[in-house]
Amino acid sequence: MSDSPDLRGFETRAVHAGQAFDPTTGAVIPPVHFSTTYAQDGIGGLREGYEYGRSGNPTRTALEVQLAALEGGAYGLSFASGLAAEDALLRAVLKPGDEVLLAGDVYGGTYRLIARILGPWGVGLRVVDMRDLGAVDAALRERPARIVWVETPSNPLLHITDIAGLAKLGHDVGALVVVDNTFASPALQQPLALGADVVVHSTTKYLGGHSDVVGGALVINDAAVYEQAKFLQFAAGAVSGPLDAWLTTRGIKTLGLRMQRHSENAQAVAEFLAGHAKITQVHYPGLPTHPGHELAARQMTGFGGIVSAELADAASARRLAESTRLFQLAESLGGVESLMNYPDAMTHASVRGTDLAVPENLVRLSVGIESVDDLIADLDRALARV
Ligand code: PLP
């Protein structure tokens, strides 16, 4: 579908890939198929391959085609959550004795999944700062890994990793290179084109885009890896439900527009915070002072909507997090509304005391698409109380 000459541009793919009108009624928007089972024309006589809701559903297929087209990949798979997608991929690829080389800053739940769920089944885990490709090279030479896993930009410190460089190092030792593209979204960065093997998403975030549906996705080029992951999706069953898939599809249609506005607003918020006396450090790849700024400008087409900031101490960060009004104090990110998060006690509580612990004086802002003056006024007012 993404090869169609009509579907070259990203925004065109976002609106049309997998979204052909309903051939029976002409309905322009493909319907939500709630049916859990499908009539057979004689035993085994399946129409379009649909048999049972866990193994396949047309609404989920529509989303999977759309996801693959957005990331420029061959195959998309949609799951009940981002972690369900991660779990399926990890279990599809790994066996006891294999190791995952994980970036030093990732979503706490990803670390928890590998360390606490797969660890007891014999999967090893090493953590390395992947901003430093020399360190990755040394770690892989010491012992090859089966999977190299990175988030860029990372959650919550906005580390930027060179995807093309990482892919080369991973492939040299036969590893599968996985990029969690949740923060950038395919509107701003397409890791498969840079050499990655698999893209992971929490579609709960920017792809859904409206904080009203939990979901996850894998986009894969290699047919064998796809077949293994698809088998896990079917055999373990963490599929997205039809309405969840449909809502995600609807959100995706405005992804390009939203990411532009998220990026513009986040840039303005980052610049405001960088000039504020009570902020000691701002982490945003759009700032020229960010160590990954030039790399991000090369491998992304925008810097995204997440800004993290450090204050003098933990008490000040907690006070700021509890003082904003438009920025609502809540977990998650990527919706149209602005959210405030205190990672140490919220999204990243599960990595306290580990190599991935986040600074206690850090707040993370998911900058929404509201009027930016209102967002800055909200932060200014809240910072006056810190
Ligand atoms: N990856 C990243 C970067 C995330 O931020 C999250 C959730 O916050 C996940 C994966 C997990 O996704 P989900 O919460 O949809 O399971």
Boltz pocket constraint, residues with backbone or C-beta under 6 A from the ligand:
constraints:
  - pocket:
      binder: B
      contacts: [[A, 81], [A, 82], [A, 83], [A, 84], [A, 107], [A, 109], [A, 110], [A, 151], [A, 155], [A, 180], [A, 182], [A, 183], [A, 201], [A, 202], [A, 203], [A, 204], [A, 214], [A, 215], [A, 216], [A, 332]]
      max_distance: 6.0
